[in-house]
Amino acid sequence: MGSLMRFARLCGSVCVRHHEDLLQLSDHQGRETRSRVQSFVELCGNMLAACHKDFTAGLFLLVPVQMAPTPASMCTPLKTLNDSLSHRRRYMKHNFPINYTIRVHHNEVFKLSNISRMRLQVEGLDDLVLQRLWFQVNQGVLKKIIRVMPERHPSRPYAAELERRFRDAEGVFVQSHPAEVFQQELPESIQDTWDHLTEEPDRVPESRWRYVSPKSLLDNFCHTMHCLFSKCFVSTDEQQNCEYEKGN
Protein backbone atom coordinates (compact mmCIF):
# COMPACT_ATOMS: atom_id res chain seq x y z
CA MET A 1 0.00 0.00 0.00
CA GLY A 2 2.75 2.43 0.98
CA SER A 3 4.71 1.63 -2.17
CA LEU A 4 1.69 2.33 -4.36
CA MET A 5 1.12 5.63 -2.64
CA ARG A 6 4.78 6.61 -3.11
CA PHE A 7 4.49 5.79 -6.81
CA ALA A 8 1.33 7.88 -7.07
CA ARG A 9 3.09 10.81 -5.44
CA LEU A 10 6.04 10.43 -7.80
CA CYS A 11 3.81 10.41 -10.89
CA GLY A 12 1.74 13.24 -9.52
CA SER A 13 4.71 15.46 -8.68
CA VAL A 14 6.15 15.08 -12.18
CA CYS A 15 2.75 15.78 -13.73
CA VAL A 16 2.09 18.83 -11.57
CA ARG A 17 5.48 20.36 -12.27
CA HIS A 18 4.99 20.00 -16.03
CA HIS A 19 1.47 21.36 -15.75
CA GLU A 20 2.89 24.43 -13.99
CA ASP A 21 5.30 24.86 -16.88
CA LEU A 22 2.38 24.71 -19.31
CA LEU A 23 0.48 27.41 -17.47
CA GLN A 24 3.52 29.70 -17.39
CA LEU A 25 4.31 29.46 -21.10
CA SER A 26 3.48 32.64 -22.96
CA ASP A 27 2.58 32.96 -26.62
CA HIS A 28 6.01 34.04 -27.71
CA GLN A 29 7.54 30.80 -26.38
CA GLY A 30 6.01 28.86 -29.25
CA ARG A 31 3.39 26.24 -29.96
CA GLU A 32 5.94 23.44 -30.16
CA THR A 33 7.04 23.91 -26.52
CA ARG A 34 3.47 24.09 -25.26
CA SER A 35 2.57 20.99 -27.25
CA ARG A 36 5.52 19.07 -25.79
CA VAL A 37 4.57 19.91 -22.21
CA GLN A 38 0.88 19.18 -22.83
CA SER A 39 1.73 15.76 -24.28
CA PHE A 40 3.73 14.90 -21.20
CA VAL A 41 0.96 16.04 -18.88
CA GLU A 42 -1.41 13.69 -20.72
CA LEU A 43 1.11 10.86 -20.35
CA CYS A 44 1.34 11.45 -16.61
CA GLY A 45 -2.43 11.40 -16.40
CA ASN A 46 -2.44 7.95 -17.98
CA MET A 47 0.20 6.79 -15.51
CA LEU A 48 -1.83 8.07 -12.56
CA ALA A 49 -4.89 6.28 -13.89
CA ALA A 50 -2.91 3.03 -14.10
CA CYS A 51 -1.66 3.50 -10.56
CA HIS A 52 -5.20 4.12 -9.31
CA LYS A 53 -6.37 0.95 -11.04
CA ASP A 54 -3.72 -1.10 -9.21
CA PHE A 55 -4.64 0.56 -5.94
CA THR A 56 -8.36 -0.11 -6.21
CA ALA A 57 -7.71 -3.70 -7.27
CA GLY A 58 -6.08 -4.27 -3.88
CA LEU A 59 -2.51 -4.87 -4.98
CA PHE A 60 -0.82 -5.57 -1.66
CA LEU A 61 1.74 -8.21 -2.61
CA LEU A 62 4.54 -6.83 -4.74
CA VAL A 63 6.46 -9.24 -6.95
CA PRO A 64 10.20 -8.54 -7.33
CA VAL A 65 11.02 -7.03 -10.69
CA GLN A 66 14.29 -7.64 -12.48
CA MET A 67 16.00 -4.30 -12.94
CA ALA A 68 17.05 -3.30 -16.44
CA PRO A 69 20.08 -1.22 -17.44
CA THR A 70 19.65 2.44 -18.30
CA PRO A 71 17.13 2.59 -21.19
CA ALA A 72 18.42 4.14 -24.41
CA SER A 73 15.58 6.68 -24.24
CA MET A 74 17.22 8.21 -21.16
CA CYS A 75 20.37 9.19 -22.99
CA THR A 76 18.96 12.05 -25.08
CA PRO A 77 17.56 14.11 -22.15
CA LEU A 78 20.60 13.31 -20.00
CA LYS A 79 23.01 14.44 -22.70
CA THR A 80 20.98 17.63 -23.09
CA LEU A 81 21.21 18.10 -19.34
CA ASN A 82 24.95 17.45 -19.50
CA ASP A 83 25.32 20.17 -22.13
CA SER A 84 23.79 22.66 -19.71
CA LEU A 85 25.97 21.47 -16.86
CA SER A 86 29.08 22.13 -18.94
CA HIS A 87 28.42 25.86 -18.38
CA ARG A 88 28.05 25.60 -14.60
CA ARG A 89 31.36 27.28 -13.81
CA ARG A 90 30.38 30.43 -15.68
CA TYR A 91 26.90 30.71 -14.20
CA MET A 92 27.31 29.17 -10.74
CA LYS A 93 30.72 30.59 -9.79
CA HIS A 94 31.52 33.75 -11.73
CA ASN A 95 28.10 35.30 -11.10
CA PHE A 96 28.18 34.78 -7.33
CA PRO A 97 30.26 36.45 -4.60
CA ILE A 98 33.46 34.68 -3.54
CA ASN A 99 32.75 31.95 -0.96
CA TYR A 100 28.99 32.29 -1.45
CA THR A 101 27.07 29.28 -0.09
CA ILE A 102 23.47 28.16 0.24
CA ARG A 103 21.86 26.00 2.90
CA VAL A 104 20.96 22.46 1.85
CA HIS A 105 20.06 19.24 3.63
CA HIS A 106 23.15 17.16 4.36
CA ASN A 107 21.72 14.35 2.19
CA GLU A 108 21.63 16.79 -0.74
CA VAL A 109 25.43 16.91 -0.66
CA PHE A 110 25.37 13.80 -2.82
CA LYS A 111 28.85 12.75 -3.99
CA LEU A 112 30.53 9.73 -5.55
CA SER A 113 31.61 8.76 -2.04
CA ASN A 114 27.94 8.57 -0.98
CA ILE A 115 27.22 6.15 -3.81
CA SER A 116 30.18 3.97 -2.83
CA ARG A 117 29.13 3.97 0.81
CA MET A 118 25.54 2.98 -0.03
CA ARG A 119 26.76 0.12 -2.22
CA LEU A 120 28.89 -1.13 0.66
CA GLN A 121 26.00 -0.87 3.11
CA VAL A 122 23.41 -2.62 0.91
CA GLU A 123 24.54 -5.84 -0.74
CA GLY A 124 23.48 -6.09 -4.37
CA LEU A 125 22.09 -2.54 -4.42
CA ASP A 126 20.66 -1.91 -7.87
CA ASP A 127 21.62 1.20 -9.81
CA LEU A 128 17.96 1.93 -10.49
CA VAL A 129 17.37 2.48 -6.78
CA LEU A 130 20.27 4.95 -6.72
CA GLN A 131 18.96 6.62 -9.86
CA ARG A 132 15.60 7.18 -8.16
CA LEU A 133 17.43 8.71 -5.20
CA TRP A 134 19.54 10.87 -7.54
CA PHE A 135 16.42 12.44 -9.03
CA GLN A 136 14.95 13.08 -5.58
CA VAL A 137 18.18 14.68 -4.31
CA ASN A 138 18.76 16.97 -7.27
CA GLN A 139 15.14 18.06 -7.49
CA GLY A 140 15.69 19.69 -4.08
CA VAL A 141 19.12 21.03 -4.99
CA LEU A 142 17.86 22.87 -8.07
CA LYS A 143 14.91 24.36 -6.20
CA LYS A 144 17.20 25.71 -3.49
CA ILE A 145 19.62 27.23 -6.00
CA ILE A 146 16.82 28.98 -7.88
CA ARG A 147 15.19 30.17 -4.66
CA VAL A 148 18.21 32.26 -3.60
CA MET A 149 18.43 34.13 -6.92
CA PRO A 150 16.41 37.31 -7.54
CA GLU A 151 14.39 37.48 -10.74
CA ARG A 152 17.03 39.66 -12.42
CA HIS A 153 20.04 37.62 -11.32
CA PRO A 154 22.20 36.95 -14.43
CA SER A 155 22.26 33.21 -13.69
CA ARG A 156 18.55 32.74 -13.08
CA PRO A 157 17.60 32.00 -16.74
CA TYR A 158 20.38 29.39 -16.84
CA ALA A 159 19.21 27.74 -13.62
CA ALA A 160 15.57 27.76 -14.77
CA GLU A 161 16.51 26.12 -18.07
CA LEU A 162 18.61 23.55 -16.22
CA GLU A 163 15.64 22.71 -14.03
CA ARG A 164 13.36 22.33 -17.08
CA ARG A 165 15.82 19.93 -18.68
CA PHE A 166 16.08 18.01 -15.42
CA ARG A 167 12.28 17.66 -15.33
CA ASP A 168 12.30 16.38 -18.91
CA ALA A 169 14.85 13.72 -17.93
CA GLU A 170 12.83 12.81 -14.84
CA GLY A 171 9.72 12.39 -16.96
CA VAL A 172 11.47 10.07 -19.40
CA PHE A 173 12.90 8.13 -16.43
CA VAL A 174 9.43 7.46 -15.03
CA GLN A 175 8.07 6.61 -18.46
CA SER A 176 10.95 4.23 -19.25
CA HIS A 177 10.27 1.77 -16.43
CA PRO A 178 7.24 -0.35 -15.52
CA ALA A 179 5.11 0.90 -12.65
CA GLU A 180 6.14 -2.09 -10.53
CA VAL A 181 9.68 -0.69 -10.28
CA PHE A 182 8.42 2.34 -8.37
CA GLN A 183 6.15 0.23 -6.19
CA GLN A 184 9.02 -1.80 -4.78
CA GLU A 185 10.10 -1.15 -1.24
CA LEU A 186 13.42 0.65 -0.95
CA PRO A 187 16.21 -0.81 1.20
CA GLU A 188 15.90 0.51 4.75
CA SER A 189 18.95 2.79 4.65
CA ILE A 190 17.87 4.28 1.30
CA GLN A 191 14.33 4.76 2.59
CA ASP A 192 15.71 6.59 5.64
CA THR A 193 17.62 8.96 3.34
CA TRP A 194 14.52 9.47 1.20
CA ASP A 195 12.40 10.24 4.27
CA HIS A 196 14.92 12.81 5.50
CA LEU A 197 14.96 14.51 2.09
CA THR A 198 11.18 14.90 2.12
CA GLU A 199 10.91 16.25 5.67
CA GLU A 200 9.34 19.65 6.18
CA PRO A 201 12.21 22.17 6.45
CA ASP A 202 11.04 23.51 9.80
CA ARG A 203 11.28 19.98 11.23
CA VAL A 204 14.88 19.42 10.12
CA PRO A 205 17.37 19.78 13.01
CA GLU A 206 20.06 22.41 12.52
CA SER A 207 22.71 19.68 12.59
CA ARG A 208 21.40 18.26 9.30
CA TRP A 209 21.94 21.46 7.30
CA ARG A 210 25.08 22.15 5.30
CA TYR A 211 26.34 25.28 3.56
CA VAL A 212 27.66 24.57 0.07
CA SER A 213 28.48 26.70 -2.98
CA PRO A 214 26.08 26.44 -5.95
CA LYS A 215 28.94 25.32 -8.18
CA SER A 216 29.92 22.50 -5.81
CA LEU A 217 26.33 21.28 -5.76
CA LEU A 218 26.22 21.17 -9.56
CA ASP A 219 29.64 19.50 -9.65
CA ASN A 220 28.16 16.73 -7.50
CA PHE A 221 25.06 16.70 -9.72
CA CYS A 222 27.20 16.15 -12.83
CA HIS A 223 29.70 13.65 -11.40
CA THR A 224 27.03 11.39 -9.92
CA MET A 225 24.95 11.57 -13.12
CA HIS A 226 27.92 10.26 -15.11
CA CYS A 227 28.39 7.53 -12.52
CA LEU A 228 24.78 6.32 -12.32
CA PHE A 229 23.91 6.71 -16.00
CA SER A 230 27.28 5.68 -17.39
CA LYS A 231 25.78 3.96 -20.44
CA CYS A 232 24.81 7.36 -21.81
CA PHE A 233 28.28 8.91 -21.68
CA VAL A 234 31.73 8.16 -23.02
CA SER A 235 34.20 6.97 -20.40
CA THR A 236 34.97 9.63 -17.82
CA ASP A 237 36.94 9.81 -14.59
CA GLU A 238 33.64 9.89 -12.69
CA GLN A 239 32.63 6.53 -14.17
CA GLN A 240 36.04 4.99 -13.50
CA ASN A 241 35.96 6.17 -9.87
CA CYS A 242 32.28 5.37 -9.41
CA GLU A 243 32.78 2.09 -7.59
CA TYR A 244 35.80 3.09 -5.58
CA GLU A 245 35.58 6.76 -4.63
CA LYS A 246 36.01 7.06 -0.87
CA GLY A 247 36.07 10.80 -0.47
CA ASN A 248 35.77 14.03 -2.42
Disulfide bonds with the S-S distance in Angstrom:
Cys75-Cys232 2.17
Cys227-Cys242 1.52
